[in-house]
């Protein structure tokens, strides 16, 4: 339907790794640019990583070389593999799907999953 389902958040030590998953309905996933956003307390939500239908990826500078976004079309799932986690990565992470329409874009959001990195 309209819901994106996220999982994989948790508490890790600095330098550790975590992989987030986001499942979406096929009719959304197949047409969408998928992305991961995060929002820390007192901060605006920021785009962390995105991947287009054609496989083009983009990352915020602060996570380049550490995070990898990928998709598994057979499972209608997008992943965010996070390595070398830092305390500054602590935030609620949200899955996003964006479908470009002729009249504009339609976006869908997950409920968020908490990632906490301890020092």
N, CA, C and O of each residue as an XYZ file, in Angstrom:
476
protein
N       0.841     -1.194      0.000
C       0.000      0.000      0.000
C       0.873      1.239      0.000
O       1.739      1.406     -0.858
N       0.633      2.110      0.977
C       1.369      3.360      1.053
C       2.491      3.291      2.085
O       3.320      4.199      2.157
N       2.527      2.240      2.875
C       3.454      2.143      3.980
C       4.803      1.571      3.578
O       4.888      0.586      2.844
N       5.844      2.204      4.070
C       7.187      1.666      3.987
C       7.546      1.119      5.363
O       7.255      1.752      6.378
N       8.169     -0.039      5.401
C       8.463     -0.711      6.656
C       9.967     -0.810      6.837
O      10.659     -1.463      6.055
N      10.465     -0.153      7.881
C      11.888     -0.106      8.170
C      12.240     -1.031      9.322
O      11.415     -1.312     10.192
N      13.476     -1.496      9.312
C      13.982     -2.308     10.401
C      15.501     -2.241     10.397
O      16.111     -1.794      9.425
N      16.103     -2.685     11.484
C      17.540     -2.805     11.548
C      18.250     -1.824     12.445
O      19.460     -1.935     12.642
N      17.530     -0.869     12.993
C      18.158      0.084     13.883
C      18.558     -0.564     15.194
O      18.164     -1.691     15.494
N      19.341      0.159     15.965
C      19.780     -0.355     17.244
C      20.895      0.468     17.828
O      21.196      1.567     17.364
N      21.503     -0.085     18.857
C      22.607      0.558     19.565
C      23.905     -0.145     19.213
O      24.020     -1.362     19.359
N      24.876      0.620     18.752
C      26.182      0.070     18.414
C      27.273      0.976     18.949
O      27.043      2.155     19.218
N      28.455      0.419     19.099
C      29.604      1.200     19.506
C      30.236      1.885     18.310
O      30.111      1.418     17.178
N      30.910      2.985     18.563
C      31.616      3.681     17.502
C      32.547      2.722     16.773
O      33.255      1.926     17.390
N      32.532      2.813     15.455
C      33.333      1.928     14.633
C      32.602      0.676     14.197
O      33.088     -0.070     13.347
N      31.445      0.445     14.771
C      30.668     -0.727     14.437
C      29.871     -0.556     13.163
O      29.943      0.474     12.493
N      29.107     -1.591     12.843
C      28.325     -1.611     11.619
C      26.882     -1.962     11.905
O      26.560     -2.615     12.898
N      26.031     -1.515     11.018
C      24.608     -1.768     11.119
C      24.029     -1.705      9.718
O      24.483     -0.913      8.892
N      23.036     -2.530      9.446
C      22.364     -2.497      8.160
C      20.878     -2.267      8.356
O      20.213     -3.016      9.072
N      20.366     -1.241      7.727
C      18.947     -0.930      7.770
C      18.257     -1.504      6.542
O      18.844     -1.572      5.462
N      17.018     -1.913      6.715
C      16.223     -2.443      5.624
C      14.915     -1.689      5.525
O      14.374     -1.228      6.529
N      14.414     -1.567      4.318
C      13.140     -0.908      4.078
C      12.411     -1.652      2.978
O      12.896     -1.755      1.851
N      11.244     -2.169      3.318
C      10.431     -2.889      2.357
C       9.293     -1.999      1.880
O       8.670     -1.292      2.672
N       9.032     -2.038      0.600
C       7.987     -1.229      0.002
C       7.148     -2.066     -0.947
O       7.638     -3.048     -1.504
N       5.893     -1.692     -1.139
C       5.090     -2.382     -2.143
C       5.748     -2.299     -3.510
O       6.374     -1.294     -3.848
N       5.604     -3.351     -4.286
C       6.271     -3.409     -5.564
C       5.896     -2.297     -6.516
O       6.742     -1.820     -7.272
N       4.645     -1.876     -6.494
C       4.216     -0.826     -7.410
C       4.784      0.533     -7.038
O       4.757      1.460     -7.847
N       5.293      0.659     -5.829
C       5.991      1.871     -5.412
C       7.484      1.712     -5.644
O       8.131      2.573     -6.240
N       8.014      0.605     -5.168
C       9.443      0.348     -5.250
C       9.949      0.387     -6.687
O      11.011      0.945     -6.962
N       9.204     -0.194     -7.581
C       9.643     -0.295     -8.957
C       9.652      1.010     -9.721
O      10.269      1.098    -10.783
N       8.989      2.012     -9.210
C       8.885      3.296     -9.897
C       9.638      4.414     -9.189
O       9.617      5.559     -9.641
N      10.293      4.098     -8.100
C      10.746      5.134     -7.183
C      12.249      5.313     -7.143
O      13.022      4.384     -7.375
N      12.632      6.538     -6.840
C      13.937      6.787     -6.269
C      13.813      6.522     -4.773
O      12.964      7.105     -4.099
N      14.656      5.648     -4.265
C      14.620      5.289     -2.863
C      15.708      6.036     -2.116
O      16.802      6.259     -2.634
N      15.389      6.415     -0.897
C      16.358      7.156     -0.115
C      16.261      6.874      1.359
O      15.250      6.384      1.861
N      17.336      7.195      2.037
C      17.392      7.157      3.486
C      17.667      8.559      3.992
O      18.625      9.210      3.575
N      16.830      9.006      4.879
C      17.007     10.272      5.567
C      17.273     10.003      7.037
O      17.012      8.910      7.541
N      17.786     10.997      7.704
C      17.945     10.889      9.148
C      17.655     12.233      9.802
O      17.821     13.294      9.199
N      17.227     12.154     11.027
C      16.939     13.354     11.791
C      17.391     13.154     13.235
O      16.917     12.259     13.935
N      18.303     13.995     13.655
C      18.775     13.998     15.026
C      17.996     15.042     15.809
O      17.463     15.985     15.224
N      17.923     14.883     17.128
C      17.203     15.866     17.943
C      17.715     17.277     17.704
O      18.921     17.522     17.724
N      16.797     18.197     17.480
C      17.158     19.582     17.254
C      17.711     19.875     15.879
O      18.104     21.008     15.598
N      17.748     18.877     15.017
C      18.278     19.047     13.672
C      17.193     18.824     12.632
O      16.197     18.148     12.889
N      17.397     19.396     11.468
C      16.494     19.153     10.357
C      16.780     17.798      9.738
O      17.902     17.295      9.787
N      15.743     17.220      9.156
C      15.923     15.955      8.473
C      16.808     16.159      7.250
O      16.613     17.100      6.480
N      17.775     15.273      7.079
C      18.686     15.381      5.956
C      18.721     14.089      5.153
O      18.536     12.996      5.688
N      18.959     14.240      3.880
C      19.108     13.085      3.009
C      20.487     12.482      3.217
O      21.502     13.168      3.098
N      20.512     11.201      3.525
C      21.763     10.495      3.753
C      22.244      9.825      2.481
O      23.409      9.954      2.104
N      21.352      9.113      1.824
C      21.714      8.374      0.619
C      20.473      8.148     -0.219
O      19.365      8.066      0.311
N      20.655      8.049     -1.514
C      19.551      7.764     -2.411
C      20.035      6.903     -3.555
O      21.223      6.871     -3.874
N      19.097      6.206     -4.167
C      19.403      5.388     -5.326
C      18.234      5.463     -6.289
O      17.083      5.279     -5.893
N      18.525      5.730     -7.543
C      17.488      5.860     -8.551
C      17.141      4.505     -9.142
O      17.815      3.505     -8.892
N      16.077      4.492     -9.932
C      15.688      3.261    -10.629
C      16.805      2.747    -11.519
O      16.926      1.543    -11.742
N      17.614      3.654    -12.024
C      18.726      3.272    -12.869
C      19.984      2.889    -12.126
O      20.984      2.526    -12.744
N      19.951      2.966    -10.797
C      21.081      2.544     -9.999
C      22.063      3.640     -9.634
O      23.110      3.360     -9.049
N      21.749      4.870     -9.965
C      22.614      5.978     -9.600
C      22.468      6.290     -8.118
O      21.356      6.449     -7.616
N      23.584      6.377     -7.429
C      23.566      6.623     -5.990
C      24.137      7.986     -5.656
O      24.979      8.526     -6.373
N      23.658      8.524     -4.554
C      24.168      9.774     -4.019
C      24.247      9.660     -2.511
O      23.421      8.998     -1.882
N      25.245     10.308     -1.937
C      25.457     10.272     -0.504
C      25.787     11.655      0.012
O      26.431     12.455     -0.665
N      25.337     11.918      1.217
C      25.779     13.130      1.874
C      27.270     12.972      2.173
O      27.736     11.874      2.479
N      27.998     14.056      2.084
C      29.449     13.999      2.192
C      29.926     13.287      3.453
O      30.914     12.554      3.419
N      29.234     13.497      4.552
C      29.680     12.963      5.825
C      29.660     11.436      5.913
O      30.280     10.870      6.813
N      28.964     10.761      5.001
C      28.888      9.306      5.064
C      29.570      8.629      3.892
O      29.617      7.400      3.836
N      30.092      9.391      2.965
C      30.755      8.801      1.806
C      31.918      7.921      2.244
O      32.731      8.311      3.083
N      31.980      6.741      1.669
C      33.016      5.798      2.021
C      32.676      4.921      3.195
O      33.379      3.946      3.460
N      31.608      5.242      3.910
C      31.196      4.463      5.070
C      29.847      3.782      4.875
O      29.643      2.659      5.335
N      28.928      4.456      4.196
C      27.581      3.927      3.992
C      27.407      3.488      2.551
O      28.001      4.064      1.639
N      26.595      2.473      2.352
C      26.268      1.994      1.019
C      24.777      1.736      0.923
O      24.218      0.988      1.725
N      24.134      2.349     -0.054
C      22.727      2.082     -0.306
C      22.625      1.088     -1.454
O      23.367      1.182     -2.432
N      21.720      0.154     -1.336
C      21.541     -0.852     -2.366
C      20.099     -1.318     -2.378
O      19.348     -1.086     -1.431
N      19.723     -1.979     -3.459
C      18.361     -2.478     -3.597
C      18.370     -3.949     -3.960
O      19.297     -4.445     -4.599
N      17.326     -4.631     -3.542
C      17.080     -6.003     -3.924
C      15.676     -6.023     -4.503
O      14.696     -6.068     -3.759
N      15.575     -5.991     -5.816
C      14.272     -5.889     -6.451
C      13.419     -7.131     -6.252
O      12.191     -7.050     -6.246
N      14.062     -8.270     -6.090
C      13.310     -9.493     -5.849
C      12.566     -9.433     -4.524
O      11.516    -10.056     -4.370
N      13.105     -8.687     -3.570
C      12.492     -8.564     -2.253
C      11.817     -7.219     -2.042
O      11.292     -6.952     -0.961
N      11.825     -6.370     -3.063
C      11.262     -5.021     -2.940
C      11.805     -4.313     -1.704
O      11.057     -3.732     -0.918
N      13.107     -4.375     -1.557
C      13.750     -3.873     -0.350
C      14.960     -3.023     -0.694
O      15.731     -3.350     -1.597
N      15.112     -1.937      0.032
C      16.291     -1.114     -0.071
C      17.053     -1.205      1.246
O      16.449     -1.258      2.318
N      18.379     -1.223      1.163
C      19.225     -1.378      2.327
C      20.140     -0.176      2.484
O      20.471      0.508      1.516
N      20.529      0.056      3.693
C      21.580      1.014      3.982
C      22.583      0.320      4.880
O      22.335      0.121      6.070
N      23.718     -0.047      4.303
C      24.787     -0.651      5.072
C      25.656      0.459      5.632
O      26.190      1.279      4.885
N      25.795      0.480      6.932
C      26.518      1.535      7.615
C      27.720      0.931      8.317
O      27.581      0.113      9.226
N      28.885      1.341      7.888
C      30.131      0.885      8.483
C      30.861      2.061      9.114
O      30.606      3.219      8.782
N      31.757      1.752     10.014
C      32.523      2.800     10.666
C      31.649      3.856     11.306
O      31.900      5.052     11.163
N      30.627      3.416     12.008
C      29.662      4.341     12.592
C      30.304      5.262     13.616
O      31.194      4.871     14.371
N      29.828      6.486     13.617
C      30.309      7.513     14.520
C      29.156      8.012     15.379
O      27.999      7.911     14.972
N      29.452      8.548     16.557
C      28.380      9.100     17.390
C      27.532     10.136     16.660
O      26.339     10.255     16.939
N      28.114     10.875     15.747
C      27.377     11.879     14.990
C      26.358     11.271     14.042
O      25.504     11.983     13.513
N      26.435      9.972     13.821
C      25.447      9.289     12.994
C      24.169      8.980     13.764
O      23.181      8.545     13.173
N      24.179      9.197     15.057
C      23.009      8.926     15.874
C      21.830      9.766     15.405
O      21.921     10.991     15.329
N      20.732      9.105     15.093
C      19.550      9.780     14.579
C      18.455      8.756     14.362
O      18.686      7.549     14.439
N      17.269      9.251     14.093
C      16.208      8.402     13.581
C      16.343      8.376     12.070
O      16.386      9.423     11.424
N      16.408      7.198     11.521
C      16.567      7.029     10.088
C      15.238      6.670      9.452
O      14.514      5.801      9.936
N      14.929      7.351      8.363
C      13.657      7.178      7.678
C      13.870      6.728      6.245
O      14.719      7.259      5.529
N      13.102      5.760      5.847
C      13.084      5.335      4.460
C      12.143      6.224      3.670
O      11.091      6.626      4.168
N      12.515      6.524      2.456
C      11.723      7.394      1.605
C      11.644      6.830      0.198
O      12.626      6.323     -0.343
N      10.467      6.928     -0.377
C      10.262      6.572     -1.774
C       9.684      7.775     -2.493
O       8.726      8.387     -2.021
N      10.254      8.108     -3.610
C       9.809      9.264     -4.373
C       9.466      8.837     -5.787
O      10.307      8.313     -6.517
N       8.227      9.069     -6.157
C       7.747      8.742     -7.497
C       7.511     10.029     -8.257
O       6.722     10.877     -7.838
N       8.187     10.166     -9.357
C       8.035     11.356    -10.176
C       6.827     11.205    -11.086
O       6.758     10.280    -11.896
N       5.890     12.108    -10.949
C       4.706     12.144    -11.782
C       4.807     13.316    -12.744
O       5.626     14.216    -12.557
N       3.971     13.299    -13.772
C       3.971     14.412    -14.698
C       3.552     15.711    -14.024
O       3.978     16.793    -14.427
N       2.720     15.599    -13.001
C       2.237     16.766    -12.282
C       3.069     17.104    -11.059
O       2.803     18.104    -10.392
N       4.055     16.304    -10.755
C       4.881     16.515     -9.589
C       5.306     15.201     -8.975
O       5.055     14.132     -9.530
N       5.950     15.289     -7.828
C       6.462     14.109     -7.155
C       5.559     13.688     -6.006
O       4.981     14.523     -5.309
N       5.450     12.387     -5.824
C       4.742     11.816     -4.690
C       5.757     11.102     -3.818
O       6.571     10.323     -4.315
N       5.713     11.363     -2.526
C       6.672     10.772     -1.606
C       5.968      9.931     -0.559
O       4.837     10.215     -0.165
N       6.658      8.890     -0.116
C       6.186      8.012      0.933
C       7.284      7.864      1.964
O       8.468      7.858      1.627
N       6.890      7.744      3.219
C       7.844      7.672      4.317
C       7.594      6.461      5.193
O       6.457      6.026      5.373
N       8.667      5.931      5.730
C       8.565      4.927      6.758
C       8.392      5.578      8.119
O       8.407      6.803      8.243
N       8.227      4.745      9.139
C       7.972      5.257     10.485
C       9.237      5.690     11.205
O       9.163      6.375     12.225
N      10.373      5.308     10.700
C      11.639      5.648     11.314
C      12.181      4.531     12.177
O      11.421      3.797     12.811
N      13.486      4.404     12.201
C      14.150      3.437     13.063
C      15.345      4.120     13.718
O      16.127      4.800     13.053
N      15.473      3.933     15.016
C      16.494      4.625     15.787
C      17.848      3.957     15.645
O      17.982      2.745     15.820
N      18.843      4.759     15.327
C      20.231      4.318     15.318
C      20.982      5.137     16.361
O      21.016      6.365     16.288
N      21.576      4.464     17.317
C      22.335      5.128     18.364
C      23.753      4.576     18.374
O      23.960      3.367     18.479
N      24.715      5.466     18.265
C      26.117      5.084     18.241
C      26.781      5.640     19.490
O      26.827      6.854     19.687
N      27.288      4.768     20.320
C      27.937      5.174     21.551
C      29.430      5.353     21.326
O      30.028      4.705     20.468
N      30.015      6.240     22.112
C      31.441      6.509     22.007
C      32.251      5.679     22.983
O      33.477      5.791     23.019
